């Protein structure tokens, strides 16, 4: 599943690399790594690369990844601090996280 927008942003899941990626202007700008579990994606690390910080790319990537999790009927386990922080700020995604994991990650 990949999308592009007028800002020359492309978002895609790369299951072979276990990560979602955001490309800006044809260059890798941010990625969110995950492990596949039976009923969930466990997010382990999200990074915005130098030169691309402060432009909201991490949040766009998090929303894309969580929308994909929802579309696949999976849950999310936010071990990654960035994804956990995004979930705290966006309650519309919190249903993807079990109540026990919401407590564990302070969501």
C-alpha positions, 0 to 999 in steps of 0.5 A: 500500500503506497500513497503520494501527495502533491508535496512529493511525499510517498508513504509505503509499507515495506514488509520485507524490511519490517518498516514503514517509510516516508520519502520526500522528494524521492529521498528516505526521510523517515521510517518506523520499524516493526515486528509482526506478531499474530494479531499486532504490529509491535513498533520498535523504532521510528526515526526522522533522518537529519535534514527532514526533522521539524516538518511533521514527517514523523507524525504523517508516517505514524498516522499512515502506519496506524491507518494500515494497522487498522485496515489490516484488522491488527492491533498496535504495540507501541514500544517505540516512544515516538509511536506511543507519544503520537497515540497519546496525542491522537485518541482516535487511534487508541482503540488499536492498543489493548487496555493493558498496553495502554496502561503499560505505555501510559496512553 
